[in-house]
Amino acid sequence: MLKLLKEILKTGDATLKYPSAPLPTVPSVRGKPEFASKRCIACAACTIACPANALTMTTDPVAGTRTWLLNYGRCIFCARCEEVCPTGAIVLSDDFELAVHAKADLMVAADFTLTNCRTCETPFAPTKEVNYVIALLIRSGLPEAEAERRRDLYETCPECRRRLDVPKVSVTSVERLAEVTL
């Protein structure tokens, strides 16, 4: 008996004190995605890349909002969302625990305001995304005045842009045809 007690003391604890003490994790562990709504531009790249459809985005044109939703119950912690996010708004943490009291606690949502088209006034693109594009142009070396001049283009919906460009394209085509025939 004394020999057994000596062996137990020599071995130490065979189990961890989890969940009363946190489990140690390795640096490369893939835990829950942490979302920073301030950094997100609502571009929807993460929703397209998510293989488990844990990330969704819905647009409400009447309210002029786009809602981003993460369902931790469906997430497989694959890190595709982190890889494709252009602003680093999604980062995998080392927290892997999903125990909650209600299923609704597994959902994280964020709402984003949409920019109205300058021509038809229809909300179509997140305001933060348009501002991000303008800031990217300035950062890439375009003068700020030129970038702001292009804001009209980025704040016009694709349908109106197409409608406005058709007359320009047809005039250019007629001029080119006239040059070729002369």
C-alpha positions as CSV (number, residue, x, y, z in Angstrom):
1,M,0.0,0.0,0.0
2,L,2.8,2.4,0.9
3,K,4.5,1.6,-2.4
4,L,1.2,2.5,-4.3
5,L,0.9,5.8,-2.5
6,K,4.5,6.6,-3.3
7,E,3.9,5.8,-7.0
8,I,0.7,8.1,-7.0
9,L,2.7,11.0,-5.5
10,K,5.5,10.5,-7.9
11,T,3.2,10.4,-10.9
12,G,1.2,13.5,-10.0
13,D,-2.2,14.5,-11.4
14,A,-3.4,12.1,-14.2
15,T,-6.2,14.5,-15.3
16,L,-6.5,18.2,-16.0
17,K,-8.7,20.5,-13.8
18,Y,-10.8,21.4,-16.9
19,P,-13.3,23.1,-17.0
20,S,-12.4,24.9,-13.7
21,A,-9.0,25.8,-15.2
22,P,-8.4,26.6,-18.9
23,L,-6.8,24.0,-21.1
24,P,-3.4,25.0,-22.4
25,T,-3.4,25.3,-26.2
26,V,-0.7,25.2,-28.8
27,P,0.0,28.5,-30.8
28,S,-1.4,27.0,-34.0
29,V,-4.8,26.0,-32.6
30,R,-7.8,27.0,-34.7
31,G,-10.4,28.3,-32.3
32,K,-13.6,30.3,-32.8
33,P,-13.5,33.2,-35.3
34,E,-13.6,36.6,-33.6
35,F,-15.3,39.3,-35.6
36,A,-14.5,43.0,-35.4
37,S,-17.4,44.8,-37.0
38,K,-15.5,48.1,-37.0
39,R,-12.9,46.7,-39.5
40,C,-15.5,44.8,-41.7
41,I,-16.5,46.5,-45.0
42,A,-19.3,44.0,-45.7
43,C,-17.8,42.9,-49.0
44,A,-19.1,39.3,-48.5
45,A,-15.9,37.6,-49.4
46,C,-16.0,35.5,-46.2
47,T,-19.6,34.3,-46.9
48,I,-18.5,33.1,-50.4
49,A,-15.5,31.3,-49.0
50,C,-17.2,29.6,-46.1
51,P,-17.6,25.9,-47.0
52,A,-20.0,25.2,-44.1
53,N,-22.3,28.1,-44.8
54,A,-21.8,29.3,-41.3
55,L,-21.4,32.9,-42.6
56,T,-24.4,34.5,-44.4
57,M,-25.2,38.0,-45.6
58,T,-28.6,39.3,-46.3
59,T,-29.5,42.7,-47.9
60,D,-32.7,44.6,-47.1
61,P,-33.1,47.2,-49.8
62,V,-36.1,48.7,-48.1
63,A,-34.2,49.5,-44.9
64,G,-31.0,50.1,-46.8
65,T,-29.0,47.7,-44.6
66,R,-26.9,44.6,-45.1
67,T,-26.8,42.1,-42.2
68,W,-23.7,39.8,-41.7
69,L,-24.4,36.7,-39.6
70,L,-22.0,34.1,-38.1
71,N,-23.5,30.8,-36.8
72,Y,-20.9,29.2,-34.5
73,G,-23.0,26.0,-34.5
74,R,-22.2,25.5,-38.2
75,C,-18.6,26.8,-38.1
76,I,-15.9,24.1,-38.7
77,F,-13.0,26.5,-37.8
78,C,-11.4,26.0,-41.2
79,A,-10.0,29.6,-41.3
80,R,-11.1,30.3,-44.9
81,C,-12.9,33.5,-43.7
82,E,-9.7,34.7,-42.1
83,E,-7.7,34.0,-45.3
84,V,-10.1,35.9,-47.6
85,C,-11.0,38.9,-45.4
86,P,-9.3,42.0,-47.0
87,T,-9.4,44.1,-43.8
88,G,-8.5,41.4,-41.1
89,A,-12.0,41.8,-39.5
90,I,-12.1,38.0,-38.9
91,V,-9.4,36.4,-36.9
92,L,-9.4,32.9,-35.4
93,S,-8.8,32.9,-31.7
94,D,-7.6,30.1,-29.4
95,D,-11.0,29.8,-27.7
96,F,-12.7,26.6,-28.8
97,E,-15.5,26.3,-26.3
98,L,-19.0,26.5,-27.8
99,A,-21.1,25.6,-24.7
100,V,-24.1,28.1,-24.4
101,H,-27.5,28.1,-22.7
102,A,-29.5,29.1,-25.7
103,K,-29.0,28.3,-29.4
104,A,-29.3,32.0,-30.2
105,D,-26.1,32.6,-28.3
106,L,-24.3,30.8,-31.0
107,M,-25.1,33.7,-33.5
108,V,-23.1,36.9,-34.0
109,A,-24.7,39.5,-36.3
110,A,-23.7,43.0,-37.5
111,D,-25.7,45.5,-39.6
112,F,-24.1,47.8,-42.3
113,T,-25.6,50.8,-44.0
114,L,-25.9,50.7,-47.8
115,T,-25.0,53.6,-50.0
116,N,-27.8,54.9,-52.3
117,C,-27.1,55.0,-56.0
118,R,-26.5,58.6,-57.1
119,T,-28.8,58.2,-60.1
120,C,-31.7,56.0,-59.0
121,E,-31.4,56.3,-55.2
122,T,-31.6,52.5,-54.8
123,P,-29.4,51.2,-51.9
124,F,-26.8,48.8,-53.4
125,A,-23.4,48.8,-51.8
126,P,-22.1,49.1,-48.2
127,T,-21.0,52.6,-47.4
128,K,-17.9,51.3,-45.7
129,E,-16.9,49.3,-48.8
130,V,-17.2,52.4,-51.0
131,N,-15.1,54.4,-48.5
132,Y,-12.6,51.5,-48.4
133,V,-12.2,51.6,-52.2
134,I,-11.6,55.3,-52.2
135,A,-9.0,55.0,-49.4
136,L,-7.3,52.2,-51.3
137,L,-7.0,54.4,-54.4
138,I,-5.5,57.2,-52.4
139,R,-3.1,54.8,-50.7
140,S,-2.0,53.4,-54.0
141,G,-0.9,56.8,-55.2
142,L,-3.9,58.4,-56.8
143,P,-4.3,62.1,-55.9
144,E,-7.0,62.6,-53.3
145,A,-9.0,65.0,-55.6
146,E,-9.0,62.4,-58.4
147,A,-10.1,59.7,-56.0
148,E,-13.0,61.8,-54.8
149,R,-13.9,62.6,-58.4
150,R,-14.3,58.9,-59.0
151,R,-16.6,58.6,-56.0
152,D,-19.5,59.4,-58.4
153,L,-18.6,56.2,-60.3
154,Y,-18.4,54.0,-57.3
155,E,-21.6,55.4,-55.8
156,T,-23.6,54.5,-58.9
157,C,-25.2,51.1,-59.1
158,P,-24.2,48.7,-61.9
159,E,-27.5,49.0,-63.7
160,C,-27.4,52.8,-63.9
161,R,-23.7,52.7,-64.8
162,R,-24.5,50.4,-67.7
163,R,-27.4,52.6,-68.8
164,L,-25.2,55.7,-68.7
165,D,-22.3,54.0,-70.5
166,V,-24.3,52.7,-73.5
167,P,-24.6,56.1,-75.3
168,K,-20.8,56.7,-74.7
169,V,-19.9,53.3,-76.1
170,S,-22.2,53.7,-79.2
171,V,-20.7,57.1,-80.0
172,T,-17.2,55.8,-79.7
173,S,-18.0,52.8,-81.9
174,V,-19.5,55.1,-84.6
175,E,-16.4,57.3,-84.5
176,R,-14.0,54.3,-84.7
177,L,-16.0,52.9,-87.6
178,A,-15.8,56.2,-89.4
179,E,-12.0,56.3,-88.9
180,V,-11.6,52.8,-90.3
181,T,-13.8,53.5,-93.4
182,L,-12.0,56.8,-94.2
